[in-house]
Amino acid sequence: MLNTEIRNIVTPVINPEAKFEDADVSAELRQAGIDYLTSYDGTFNYLVDLKRRNPAKLSIGQVRGVLNCIRAELLREANGEQDALDMPTVADGRYAVHMDGKLRFFRVNTPAEGRWSGFTFINEHLGDRKASIRNRAEKLAVLTAISNDSEALARFGKELGICGVCGRTLTDEESRELGIGPICRNKMFVV
């Protein structure tokens, strides 16, 4: 949560169209970034990692990264966007859902470890290419559509002949009928 002093320093210099660059980091912004990091109690791995270091010895690039996190928080707040915690939780997998009057295909991936732990990545399958869904409102719409459609994972497999869980080609009739391969079915239904 941003305190008023940091908010008052950073808000006037935010460019909604561009992130902070090294040249933008004034002494006042540097201190605001360090103060924010010192009091940070969230779970974003990048900030948690920087907080473990000596914040006073951060490079300009690291402080710029902190300032861009503050910028993102302020812009989300200004746009009235929901926090990521308010997004529906969807298991990793491939899904086909009806949105915008057509059937759309998505892959959801939420790494459990590493640098991107806790982030939810969504790619839309568009023929032979994939497009990342980065807009928070669109991510919310996709995750909501998936979470409200219990058949979305199986539909992906049935429509494309690819397992809705692992993405392998479905080679037998039963798997194509269910949209999920035998190995993934066994893993999903083991108690």
N, C-alpha and C positions, 0 to 999 in steps of 0.2 A: 504494500500500500504506500502510495506516495504521500510524503508529508507536504505541508503547505509551502514551506521554504523551497524545496526542490521543485515542486510544481511551478512556483512563481519564477524560478530561474530558467527552467527548460521550456515551458509552454510558449513564451514569446518568440523563441528562436527556432521553433519546429517548422520545417517545410513539409507539408503533407505529401508532396510529390517526390521527395528525395530523402534518403537516410543521411545521417551525419557522416561527414568525412573527417579525416585527421585534421585538416586545416580549420575545421569548425570548432575544434576543442580548445576553448579559451580556458584561462586559469579558473574562472568562476564555474564553467561547465564541468571542468575536470573535478573540482571539489564536490559539485553536486552529484556527479557520477559515483565518486568514492563514498560520499555520505549515503547514497541510495544503497550501494553494495554492502556497506557496513551494517545497515539495519535490515537487509533483505532476509526474509524468512520463508521464501517460497521453495519450489522444488525444481525450477528450471536448471538443468545440469550445468549449462554454461555459467550462469551466475553463481551457483553453489561452488563450482570449481574455482572461480575467481575469488570468491569470498574466503576460501581456505588459504589463499596466498596472502601476502602482505598487501592490502589494498593501496597503501601509499606508494608502492613500488610498481604499480601497473604501468604498462606501456601506453602510449597515446592510442594505439589501435585497440587495446583492451578496454580503455575508458570509452572510446568511441562505440564499442560493442555494447557497453552498459548503457550509454546514452541512447542508442538505438532501441534497446529494450524498454527504456523509459518512454521514448517516443511512441513505440508500438502500444504501450499501455495507455498513454494519453489519447492516442488516435482511436483506439477501441472504445475508450470511455466517451469520447466526443461523438462517435458514431452510434453510441447506444448499443454496441454489439455485446452479446453475451460472452462471458468468460468461457474458456475451454472446458472448465469443469461442468458447465451447463450443457455441453454437447452430449448427445446420446452415446453410450458405450456400445460399440459394434465390434464383434470378434474379427480378427484378421481373416480375410478371404476375398472371394470374388462374388459380385452380386449383380443381378439384373433387375432393375426397377423401372416402373412406368413413371416418367417425369416429363413435364412440358409436352404432353401429348405423344410421347414416343418411348420406346423401350431403350434404356441406356444401361451401359455395362461399366462397372467400377471394380477396382481392387482397393481394399483397405489394408493398411499395414501400420501397426503400432509397435515399434521395437521395444523390447523389454530391457535391453542392455545397451551400453555404449552412449555415444554422444547424443543420439536422437531419442534416447529412452523417454517414453511418455508422450512423444509427439505422435499425432495421427496423420498419416499420409494417405491421400486419396488420388488415384489415377483413374481417368476415364479412358476406356478402350474405344478408340475411334478407328476401326479397320486395322491397318497394320501399324498404327502409331498410338501413342498414349499421351494424354494431356494431364498435367498435374492440376488438381483443384486446390488453389491456395486462398481464394477469397473466403473469409470466415462465414459470411452469410450463405454462400453456395455450399461450403462444407457442412454447415448446419442442416441445410435443406437435404443434401445427399444422405447424411447420417440418419436424419429423421425418417426419410423415405425407406431406408434399409431397415431401420429398427421397427418400423410399422408394417413390414412385409415379411412374414415368416417364411415365405417361399422364395425369397430373392436369391439365396445362395444356390438352391437346387435349380432355379430357373436359369441362372448363368450356365450351369453345366449342361442342362437340357438344350438350351439354345445354341451353345457353341461347341458342345462335345468335349468340354474341358472341365476337369474337376473344379468345383466351386471353392474347394479348400486349398489344394496345392497347385492347381494349374496344369496338371498332367493331362494328356489326352485320354479320354474315356474310351476303352477298347472293347468292352463287352456290353451286351444289350441291357443287362440289369443296371449297370453303372450309368449308361446313357439315360435310362428311364428315371433314375433317382437324381442324376446330376452330380453325383459324388462317387469317387472310386472306392474300391473295397478296403484299401489300406486306411484311407481317411475315415471311412464309415466305422471301421473297427476302433480307431483312435477316439472318435467322437462319442461312441456309445459304450465305451469301457467304463464300468463303475467300480 
